[in-house]
Amino acid sequence: MNRLLIALLASAVVFTGCMHSLKPTYTKEQPAPIEYLLGKWKSKNVNGEPLYWELTKRHKTMYDLSIYSEYNKKEDEKRDSYIVIPFKVDEKVFVDISPNVRQALGKGFYRTSFIPVHSMFHVQFKDQKVLLIAPNPAWIKDFLKKHPDALRHEIYDGEILVTDKPEKIQEFFVNQLDDKDAFGGIFGLERFQDEKAETKKKSAPEFPVQLGDSRQQVIDKMKALKAENITDKTKREFYASITGEQEYFWWLLPDKSVVAVLLAGKDKDNLRVVTVEVGETGKGIEGIENWRKQYLKISTSLKK
């Protein structure tokens, strides 16, 4: 058992200090796509140095996450590789993050000695940042010491490894969301663009559709630009992980650039623009499939 736990705990690198679970923290029925998180993000490590997060879509509800620093951003084999599954509990958004052991250790016998652990994060949007909020392992350790039957777990070298089923894990942590001591570690992510993309972004003209515009204002402005509504011509969604009603549009401009517009509000009668993204000229509808890699300008007012 000790050797197994060593392998389990050693497999989490960046997320040291987070809650670790032997089993996934989601059920098969819960995964939900969160398109807004696709692309590149930037945070800081414990030393205040830049840390880059790149999220790409593997299939409908599974994502690949690559985390790297300035020192290894050009060396794929040295990046930390993870699998991300987003899911919802009572309309609250969470992600399950686990190391991609096959990517990191290959496919041979050595890899079979390692079993990835799962970490659960609450996702929030605040001031145009994405916050990944993790359960506080010190609080968990203290709580389970006093209430050992509250959550099935093992202890190795003083560290907690949760072994309960997903439903129990969710029930336990969702009930603690309002307790600031229970959720401590926060990864604050900001949208990142390289220098080339930033130059294009600054040179892009101000787009007529603005944050706060109503649905009818969007339609009127896009018609004035002779844009075609191509929302029904693509299966690609443009929703965000926020509460309330949402509606999105894909528009094709005469120069073959695509504009993505997301409206949100407490109900369908109060929808207002919260995100506008403008893509590169000439990409056309085909460019939507690689949208996060080619947009020029982004404006957003997404809140918690």
Phi, psi and omega in degrees: 000321181298317181296321179297314182294324176301315180296319181298311185287333181285344187278351178257118186258290182297326187266028173300135182097357178263168176289134180243137180235140177292326183254158174304151180265007179237162174257166183298334183274349191267333185309138181220129182295143176229084186298330184299334183279351179297146177114201184253139180228163183224137175221196177230146177276186184296341179264005180081010181270153182299138176230128186253139180238126179235116183251123178235157185268126176272308169207194194311315184235020178230137183233152173258131180243127176244127180240130184207165181250184177298333187279336183230020184291342179260003182240096185303324185289346180258002179279149173281129185244131183226162172249131184242129175239110176278146178206165181239144173227116182053044179067007174266140186264133177227162170229142173257122182240128179223149180296141175275086187297321180297320180294319186279326190241002179084196186244006185277190183298324181304320182296327184292349178279353183243134175241123183290143174267164181245137176242139183250131180232140172273131183259129176227155176245128182208127177050047177064018175246155171256126180252125172257111187252121186257147172302144183277112183298329179293319178294317180300314182300315181293317181295315182288337174293323179276329182229070187299338182268000182291330182207127181294133185200168174235156177238126177227124179053037177082359181256148181268131171239113181286133181237010182282171180281159185307317182300321180289321179298314180297314180301318182296312187277325178298326178290346182254007186302327182274357178269109184296335179284331183284330179242112187245304186289130181232126170258113179264114185252133175245145179300132183244139172228146177284174185299322180297315180293323179296321179297317178296320182298316182292330183274349181289137180291156177298130184272141184301320179288126185241158176302135180096349178297149177279172179300315181292324177297320178299311182299315181296317182292321180289325176295322178297332178272002182061038180273149178257132176283110183250019182304320182280357182262001177223148178270355182290126180269163183221044179272164175236159181274071178226158182279164178096183179282148178220152173211137180236157176227144165249127180239141177250119180276163180303331180275012178070020171267150183252141177241129177253129181232129177243130176247146180211156179182176183290335175207174186295337181276354183234032179286135177224153181294127177243342178212135174228126177233135181244126182268179182289148176297138174088350182289322178066194184297332179296331181291345181296327182297331178245040191304311186294345181268353188224008181286151182263323189218136177226132173234135182211150175227032181296133180238176177299000000 
